[in-house]
């Protein structure tokens, strides 16, 4: 089998609540990528419009690999130099309000050993060590 053509299919159930569930065709909130190495899992979650300095993002990782991310999509003021009030005719961004995104990693993890990073492009990226793996120290 040609390794360039073969793609493994990992079926992951992702559940949304709050404003993440109401999201529409704009920049998608809650899209999840999951990667795996010999010692850890990497997951990336799309959180457009969320700013790490302005919002509190809570990420809970359980030993069995269940991940729950909670936060709030902020109300965004529409800047106007003219002082006009704008009524939105089309609104495709995720509506403001609390959200939670829950999914399972492919295996067990050590929830004490994780490294979160909120990228400037709105991607929340986390590496979490697999359970029972010895992490090399430098």
C-alpha positions in Angstrom: 0.0 0.0 0.0 1.3 3.4 -0.9 1.9 5.3 2.3 1.3 8.6 0.6 -2.2 7.6 -0.4 -3.2 5.7 2.8 -4.8 7.9 5.5 -5.8 6.3 8.8 -9.4 7.3 9.8 -9.7 8.2 13.4 -13.3 8.6 14.4 -13.6 11.0 17.2 -16.8 12.2 18.8 -16.7 15.9 19.5 -19.6 17.5 21.4 -20.5 21.2 21.5 -22.6 23.2 24.0 -23.5 26.8 24.3 -22.5 29.2 21.5 -20.1 26.6 19.9 -23.2 24.5 19.2 -25.0 27.4 17.5 -22.0 28.2 15.3 -22.6 28.9 11.6 -20.6 29.1 8.4 -18.1 31.7 9.6 -14.7 30.8 11.0 -15.4 27.5 12.6 -15.0 27.2 16.4 -14.1 23.8 17.8 -12.5 22.0 14.8 -10.1 19.5 16.3 -6.9 17.9 15.0 -5.3 15.0 16.9 -1.8 13.7 16.4 0.2 11.0 18.1 3.9 10.2 18.7 5.5 7.4 20.7 5.3 9.4 23.9 2.5 12.0 23.6 -0.6 13.2 21.9 -1.0 16.6 20.2 -4.3 18.2 19.8 -5.2 21.5 18.2 -8.6 23.2 18.5 -9.8 26.1 16.4 -11.0 29.0 18.6 -11.3 32.0 16.3 -12.2 35.3 18.0 -10.9 34.0 21.4 -8.0 36.0 22.8 -5.9 34.4 25.5 -5.3 37.7 27.3 -8.9 38.8 27.3 -10.7 35.5 28.0 -10.2 32.7 30.4 -9.9 29.3 28.7 -10.2 26.3 30.9 -8.8 23.0 29.6 -9.4 19.9 31.7 -7.7 16.6 30.7 -8.6 13.4 32.4 -6.5 10.3 32.7 -8.7 8.2 30.3 -8.0 10.8 27.6 -11.2 12.9 27.8 -10.6 16.6 27.1 -13.0 19.4 28.0 -12.3 23.0 26.9 -14.5 25.7 28.2 -14.5 29.5 27.6 -16.6 32.4 26.4 -16.9 33.8 22.9 -16.7 37.6 23.6 -19.2 40.2 22.5 -17.4 42.1 19.7 -17.9 45.8 19.4 -18.2 47.0 15.8 -15.7 49.8 15.5 -17.1 52.9 13.9 -15.3 56.2 13.4 -18.6 57.9 12.3 -20.4 57.1 15.5 -23.1 55.1 13.6 -24.9 52.1 15.1 -24.9 49.1 12.9 -27.5 46.4 12.8 -26.1 43.1 11.5 -27.8 41.9 8.3 -25.6 38.9 8.0 -23.9 37.2 11.0 -21.9 34.1 10.3 -19.5 34.2 13.2 -20.1 32.1 16.3 -22.5 34.0 18.5 -21.1 35.4 21.8 -21.5 33.4 25.0 -20.1 30.4 26.9 -19.0 27.3 25.1 -17.6 23.8 25.8 -15.8 21.4 23.5 -15.4 17.8 24.6 -13.5 15.0 22.9 -11.5 11.9 23.6 -7.9 11.3 22.8 -7.0 7.8 21.4 -5.5 6.6 24.7 -4.8 7.3 28.4 -2.7 10.2 29.4 -0.9 11.7 32.4 -3.0 14.9 33.0 -0.2 16.4 35.0 2.2 16.4 32.0 0.8 18.7 29.4 1.9 21.8 27.6 -0.7 24.2 26.4 -0.1 27.0 23.9 -2.5 29.6 22.5 -1.3 30.6 19.1 -1.9 34.1 17.7 -4.0 32.6 14.9 -6.7 31.4 17.3 -5.5 27.8 17.5 -5.3 26.3 21.0 -2.5 23.7 20.8 -1.7 21.1 23.6 0.8 18.3 23.9 -0.1 15.8 26.7 2.2 12.8 27.6 0.8 9.3 27.3 0.2 7.4 30.6 3.1 5.2 31.7 5.7 6.7 29.3 9.0 7.9 30.6 9.7 11.4 29.4 13.3 12.1 28.5 14.8 14.9 30.6 17.3 17.3 29.1 
